[in-house]
Structure formats: C-alpha cells, structure tokens
Amino acid sequence: MTFIPMTQSEWIQALGADKFLEVSAKLAQKKAKARKMIAGRTIKKDKVNGFDKYSYLSEAGYKALINDVFTACGLELTATEVSMEKYEVPGSKQPNACFATWAFQTTDIDTGYYETSIVTGNGMDKGDKAIYKADTGAMKYFAANNWFVVTGDDPEAESPDFISKEEKSKASAEEFSKLLVEVTRIKTEANEAGIDVRDPNIIGWLKDKAKVSNDPKTAPEAKRYLAAVRKLIEGKKGKQDAKVS
C-alpha cells in the first residue's frame, strides 16, 4: 500500500504557522514526558531465544510498556505497514528472510497533530516466521530509538578470538541483512529528496556507473548501491542549494 504522511510544510499550510508551532510544541512536551516515564522504569527482559540462547524483551513487553505510557501522556500510536519484501540468505541456518517497512504515527489526542516515523525491520527464520520477526523488529526499533527503551543489551560486547566457519557464515548473512536495511532507508531518503529509484533512467545509471541492480543480491553490491544513491542524493541537494542561493 502507499502511505504518504503529511509533511511539516503541509501542516503549516493547513493550520497556519502560529497554530502549527503551538500544536507541535504540545506534542513535543508530551513526548518528553513519555520518555521521562520510560527512563524511570526498570525494564526486564521477559523471553529467551531458544535458537541463539539470549534473553530479550518480547513484543508483548514493548507493547504493554508503550501503551501504558502513551495512555498516561495523552498520546495515540498508529502503525501502518508500508512494504514487505521476502528474500533468501544462502548458507544460513535461517535462510528465509523478510524486510519490512512500517510507518508509526504518534498523535496528540488533544490536538490531532501527529508525527510519523518510517522504520524498518529485518527478520530471519528457518521456517515461516521471518515476516513476524521483521514486523516485531520494526516495532522494537521504533520503541528503542524514538522512546529510548533500554533493555541492557551490549551491541559492542567482545567476541571470541576464534570464529568458526559456521559463525563467519552467520555473521556474513547478518551483515548483508543489515545492509539491506540501509538500502531500504536510502531508497526512502532518495524519494524524499525527489529521486525515484524505480525510474528506468536511474536504474540504467546504477547499472552502468555502479555496476549494481536496484535490488542488490550480495553485500558488496549493497555497499556499491548505497554509495551510488548517496551520490545521487548529494547531487540533488547540491542543485537545490544552488537554486536557493
């Protein structure tokens, strides 16, 4: 489905500059209150992953926390699936993968003004749960990065000096999955800058100059794609700045 949230410019046009500043300030105050409430709570992980053997805060745990805090602060959360893409990860014990993009809309119930966060999630599974994991990942990413829900995970924990072939293969698959997340994000960024990466001319440029398709299949391709699209975005922004000056 197509999801097009209102931009700040559209809000200003609809409400007027003074009213826009008023309602956006009220929403900001409620968001600050919500983050303060979350920061003051002890958040315990309530589930254990049987495959990789680690504990985590479940989807239900995140939802209960956000719902409780949002209700107390006069906020409403609406989630809309923007896109869903399935793909395979060769050589992985969890070959079935899915990439999901969601729009999370935080609304001030007193004014009706809202802000939208476009968030992506990636899921891998040996069965048919990749879609569910991707959806859950997006929701958790939104909660952790927009509302600072801290569960105590250490993303920089040291790994053993010796890494087996199986572990290297898994790490490579995970790297590619993370790069695909970045690919989707930069596609969104390009769209916001006025660049349609689905345009045949853009696809042809990427193939000719970057030697990559619009849907990278390997980590090196994904890296080349990211670099090429960043170059397009920077060029577009440079032209816009030149017109303004």
C-alpha positions as CSV (number, residue, x, y, z in Angstrom):
1,M,0.0,0.0,0.0
2,T,1.0,3.6,-0.4
3,F,1.5,5.6,2.8
4,I,2.0,9.3,2.5
5,P,2.2,11.2,5.8
6,M,1.7,14.9,6.0
7,T,4.9,16.9,5.9
8,Q,5.7,19.9,8.1
9,S,5.1,22.2,5.1
10,E,1.6,20.7,4.6
11,W,0.8,21.0,8.3
12,I,1.8,24.7,8.2
13,Q,-0.3,25.3,5.1
14,A,-3.3,23.5,6.7
15,L,-3.0,25.1,10.2
16,G,-1.0,28.3,9.7
17,A,2.4,28.9,11.1
18,D,1.3,30.1,14.6
19,K,-1.1,27.1,15.1
20,F,1.5,24.7,13.8
21,L,4.1,25.9,16.3
22,E,1.5,25.6,19.1
23,V,0.4,22.0,18.4
24,S,3.9,20.8,17.6
25,A,5.2,22.2,20.9
26,K,2.4,20.4,22.8
27,L,3.2,17.1,21.1
28,A,6.9,17.6,21.9
29,Q,6.1,18.2,25.6
30,K,4.0,15.0,25.8
31,K,6.8,13.1,24.1
32,A,9.3,14.4,26.6
33,K,7.0,13.3,29.4
34,A,6.7,9.9,27.9
35,R,10.4,9.4,27.6
36,K,10.9,10.6,31.2
37,M,8.4,8.0,32.4
38,I,10.1,5.2,30.4
39,A,13.5,6.2,31.7
40,G,12.3,6.0,35.3
41,R,11.2,2.4,34.9
42,T,13.1,-0.9,35.3
43,I,12.6,-2.8,32.1
44,K,13.2,-6.6,32.4
45,K,13.7,-9.0,29.6
46,D,10.8,-11.5,29.6
47,K,11.7,-14.1,27.0
48,V,14.6,-16.3,25.9
49,N,15.5,-17.1,22.3
50,G,15.9,-20.9,22.1
51,F,17.9,-20.8,18.8
52,D,20.6,-18.3,19.7
53,K,20.3,-18.6,23.5
54,Y,19.8,-15.0,24.6
55,S,17.2,-13.2,26.6
56,Y,15.1,-10.3,25.3
57,L,12.2,-8.0,25.8
58,S,9.2,-9.6,23.9
59,E,6.9,-7.8,21.5
60,A,4.2,-8.0,24.2
61,G,6.5,-6.4,26.7
62,Y,7.2,-3.5,24.3
63,K,3.6,-3.0,23.5
64,A,2.5,-3.1,27.1
65,L,5.1,-0.5,28.1
66,I,4.4,1.9,25.2
67,N,0.6,1.5,25.6
68,D,0.8,2.3,29.3
69,V,3.0,5.3,28.9
70,F,1.2,6.7,25.8
71,T,-2.2,6.4,27.6
72,A,-0.8,8.3,30.6
73,C,0.6,11.1,28.4
74,G,-2.4,11.6,26.1
75,L,-0.8,10.0,23.1
76,E,-2.1,7.6,20.4
77,L,0.1,5.3,18.4
78,T,-1.0,4.0,14.9
79,A,1.2,1.6,12.9
80,T,0.8,1.0,9.2
81,E,2.7,-1.5,7.1
82,V,4.3,0.4,4.2
83,S,6.1,-2.5,2.4
84,M,7.1,-6.1,2.8
85,E,9.9,-7.9,0.9
86,K,10.9,-11.6,1.2
87,Y,14.3,-12.8,0.2
88,E,16.7,-15.8,0.9
89,V,20.0,-15.9,2.7
90,P,22.1,-18.8,1.2
91,G,24.3,-20.7,3.5
92,S,22.4,-19.6,6.7
93,K,20.6,-21.9,9.1
94,Q,17.8,-19.4,8.9
95,P,17.6,-19.0,5.1
96,N,14.1,-17.4,5.0
97,A,14.3,-13.7,5.5
98,C,12.0,-10.7,5.2
99,F,12.4,-7.0,5.2
100,A,9.5,-4.8,6.5
101,T,8.9,-1.1,6.4
102,W,6.4,0.4,8.8
103,A,5.1,3.9,9.5
104,F,4.5,4.7,13.2
105,Q,2.3,7.7,13.7
106,T,2.4,9.4,17.2
107,T,-0.7,11.5,17.6
108,D,-1.6,14.1,20.3
109,I,-5.2,13.1,21.1
110,D,-6.0,16.7,22.3
111,T,-5.0,18.4,19.1
112,G,-5.0,15.7,16.4
113,Y,-1.5,16.7,15.3
114,Y,0.8,13.8,14.6
115,E,4.4,13.0,13.6
116,T,5.3,10.0,11.6
117,S,8.4,7.8,11.9
118,I,9.3,5.4,9.0
119,V,11.1,2.4,10.5
120,T,12.4,-0.8,9.0
121,G,12.7,-4.3,10.5
122,N,14.5,-7.4,9.3
123,G,13.7,-11.0,10.2
124,M,15.4,-14.4,9.5
125,D,13.9,-17.8,10.3
126,K,14.4,-21.4,9.3
127,G,10.6,-21.7,8.9
128,D,7.8,-19.2,8.2
129,K,8.2,-16.7,11.0
130,A,10.5,-14.3,9.1
131,I,7.6,-11.9,8.4
132,Y,6.6,-11.9,12.1
133,K,10.2,-11.3,13.2
134,A,10.6,-8.4,10.7
135,D,7.4,-6.8,11.9
136,T,8.4,-7.2,15.5
137,G,11.9,-5.9,14.7
138,A,10.5,-2.7,13.3
139,M,8.3,-2.1,16.3
140,K,11.1,-2.7,18.7
141,Y,13.4,-0.4,16.7
142,F,10.8,2.3,16.9
143,A,10.4,1.9,20.6
144,A,14.1,1.7,21.3
145,N,15.3,4.6,19.1
146,N,12.3,7.0,19.4
147,W,11.4,6.4,23.0
148,F,14.8,5.2,24.4
149,V,13.5,1.9,25.7
150,V,16.7,0.5,27.2
151,T,16.9,-3.3,27.8
152,G,20.6,-3.5,28.8
153,D,21.9,-5.2,25.6
154,D,25.5,-4.5,24.8
155,P,26.0,-4.3,21.0
156,E,29.7,-3.9,21.4
157,A,30.3,-7.0,23.5
158,E,33.6,-8.6,22.6
159,S,33.5,-11.8,20.5
160,P,35.9,-14.8,20.9
161,D,39.3,-14.6,19.0
162,F,38.4,-17.8,17.1
163,I,35.4,-17.7,14.9
164,S,34.2,-20.9,13.2
165,K,33.2,-21.1,9.6
166,E,29.6,-21.5,10.6
167,E,29.8,-18.3,12.8
168,K,31.5,-16.5,9.9
169,S,28.8,-17.5,7.5
170,K,26.1,-16.3,10.0
171,A,28.0,-13.1,10.5
172,S,28.2,-12.5,6.8
173,A,24.4,-13.2,6.4
174,E,23.7,-10.8,9.2
175,E,25.9,-8.1,7.6
176,F,24.0,-8.5,4.4
177,S,20.7,-8.2,6.2
178,K,21.8,-5.0,7.9
179,L,23.0,-3.6,4.6
180,L,19.5,-4.4,3.1
181,V,18.0,-2.3,5.9
182,E,20.3,0.6,4.9
183,V,19.3,0.1,1.2
184,T,15.6,0.5,2.1
185,R,16.3,3.5,4.2
186,I,18.3,5.2,1.5
187,K,15.6,4.5,-1.0
188,T,13.2,6.4,1.3
189,E,15.7,9.2,1.7
190,A,16.1,9.4,-2.1
191,N,12.3,9.5,-2.5
192,E,12.1,12.4,0.0
193,A,14.8,14.2,-2.0
194,G,12.8,13.9,-5.2
195,I,14.7,10.9,-6.7
196,D,12.6,7.9,-7.8
197,V,15.0,5.0,-7.7
198,R,12.4,3.0,-9.7
199,D,12.8,5.3,-12.7
200,P,14.3,3.4,-15.7
201,N,16.9,6.2,-16.2
202,I,18.0,5.9,-12.6
203,I,18.1,2.1,-12.8
204,G,20.2,2.3,-16.0
205,W,22.6,4.8,-14.4
206,L,23.1,2.5,-11.4
207,K,23.7,-0.5,-13.7
208,D,26.1,1.5,-15.9
209,K,28.0,3.5,-13.3
210,A,27.8,1.5,-10.1
211,K,27.5,-2.0,-11.7
212,V,24.6,-2.8,-9.5
213,S,20.9,-3.5,-9.9
214,N,18.1,-1.7,-8.0
215,D,17.8,-4.8,-5.7
216,P,21.3,-5.8,-4.5
217,K,21.9,-9.6,-4.0
218,T,25.2,-9.5,-2.2
219,A,26.9,-7.4,0.5
220,P,29.4,-5.9,-2.0
221,E,26.6,-4.9,-4.3
222,A,24.6,-3.4,-1.4
223,K,27.6,-1.3,-0.5
224,R,28.1,-0.1,-4.1
225,Y,24.4,0.7,-4.3
226,L,24.4,2.7,-1.1
227,A,27.4,4.7,-2.3
228,A,25.8,5.4,-5.7
229,V,22.5,6.5,-4.3
230,R,24.2,8.7,-1.7
231,K,26.0,10.4,-4.6
232,L,22.6,11.0,-6.4
233,I,21.1,12.5,-3.2
234,E,24.1,14.7,-2.6
235,G,24.0,15.9,-6.2
236,K,20.2,16.6,-6.0
237,K,20.7,18.6,-2.7
238,G,23.6,20.5,-4.2
239,K,21.5,21.6,-7.2
240,Q,18.7,22.7,-4.8
241,D,21.1,24.7,-2.6
242,A,22.5,26.4,-5.7
243,K,19.0,27.5,-6.8
244,V,18.2,28.8,-3.3
245,S,21.5,30.9,-3.2
